[in-house]
């Protein structure tokens, strides 16, 4: 099952060339999540098989909307972390070149060799703690 966000913060299930709107379910899930929740409550909701079945049922009952007619949004509203690959950021590659050369390392354009980096959504405390 592929989910997407589109338009004015609508939630949909991608069904081939169309989307099935399940925004009502997204609204219900968000209302149950505490204001301080560090993450996307819809993503957390999808961990349960019963919830995924419910999402599929809601999608099946919805009329199709042509995928080409909507503007897609970022799929996760409040990610609790983002994992990035330095190989995707030319400015970072240029910025780190002197340090890498000093260590005898060279840029390979291979994620397995050049590594990944983590960007958390919180700064001075452990993410998710209160």
C-alpha positions in Angstrom: 0.0 0.0 0.0 1.4 3.4 -1.0 0.2 6.4 1.0 0.6 10.0 0.0 -0.2 13.5 1.2 -1.6 15.9 -1.3 -3.4 19.2 -1.8 -4.2 21.0 1.5 -2.8 18.3 3.9 -5.1 15.5 2.6 -4.1 11.9 3.0 -4.6 9.4 0.2 -3.9 5.8 -0.8 -2.3 5.6 -4.3 -4.3 3.2 -6.5 -2.6 3.0 -9.9 -3.1 6.3 -11.7 -5.5 7.6 -9.0 -5.7 8.4 -5.3 -8.3 7.3 -2.8 -9.0 10.0 -0.2 -8.7 8.8 3.5 -8.3 12.3 5.1 -11.1 11.6 7.6 -9.0 8.8 9.1 -5.9 11.0 9.2 -7.9 13.7 11.1 -9.1 11.1 13.6 -5.6 9.7 14.2 -4.2 13.2 14.7 -6.9 14.2 17.2 -5.8 11.2 19.4 -2.1 12.1 19.3 -0.8 14.3 22.1 0.3 17.8 21.0 3.8 17.1 22.1 4.1 13.9 20.0 7.6 13.9 18.3 6.8 12.3 15.0 4.0 11.7 12.5 0.9 10.1 14.3 -0.3 8.7 10.9 3.0 6.8 10.4 2.7 5.4 14.0 -0.9 4.4 13.3 0.2 2.3 10.3 2.3 0.0 12.4 -0.8 -2.0 13.3 -2.1 -4.5 10.8 -5.7 -3.8 11.9 -5.1 -0.1 11.2 -3.7 -0.8 7.8 -6.8 -2.9 7.0 -9.0 0.0 8.2 -7.1 2.3 5.9 -7.6 0.0 3.0 -11.3 -0.2 3.7 -11.6 3.6 3.9 -9.7 3.8 0.6 -12.0 1.3 -1.1 -15.1 3.3 -0.1 -13.6 6.5 -1.6 -14.0 7.8 -5.2 -10.8 7.8 -7.3 -9.1 11.2 -7.8 -6.7 11.3 -10.8 -3.1 11.4 -9.4 -2.1 13.8 -12.1 -4.6 16.4 -10.9 -3.2 16.8 -7.4 -0.1 18.5 -5.9 1.8 15.9 -3.8 3.2 17.0 -0.4 6.0 15.6 1.7 4.9 12.1 2.8 5.7 12.5 6.5 4.5 15.5 8.4 6.8 15.6 11.3 9.7 13.1 10.8 11.5 12.4 14.0 14.7 12.0 12.0 16.0 12.2 8.5 18.8 10.0 7.2 20.8 11.7 4.4 23.5 10.6 2.1 26.4 13.1 1.7 26.8 11.8 -1.9 23.5 13.7 -2.7 24.8 17.1 -1.6 27.5 18.6 -3.9 28.1 21.6 -1.5 28.8 19.2 1.4 31.2 17.2 -0.8 33.1 20.3 -1.7 33.0 21.5 2.0 34.4 18.2 3.3 37.0 17.6 0.6 40.0 19.2 2.5 39.2 17.2 5.7 38.8 14.0 3.7 42.1 14.6 1.8 43.9 15.3 5.1 42.8 11.9 6.3 43.8 10.2 3.0 40.1 9.6 2.1 38.6 10.4 -1.2 35.0 10.8 -2.3 33.7 7.6 -4.0 30.0 8.5 -4.8 29.0 5.2 -3.2 26.8 5.5 -0.1 28.2 2.3 1.4 31.7 3.9 1.4 30.9 7.6 1.9 28.4 6.9 4.7 25.2 8.5 5.9 24.3 11.3 8.3 21.4 11.8 10.7 19.4 15.0 11.2 17.2 14.7 14.3 14.2 17.1 14.9 15.3 18.0 18.4 18.5 19.6 19.7 19.1 19.6 23.4 17.4 16.5 24.6 16.8 12.9 23.7 14.2 12.8 20.9 10.8 11.6 22.1 11.5 12.1 25.8 9.7 14.5 28.0 
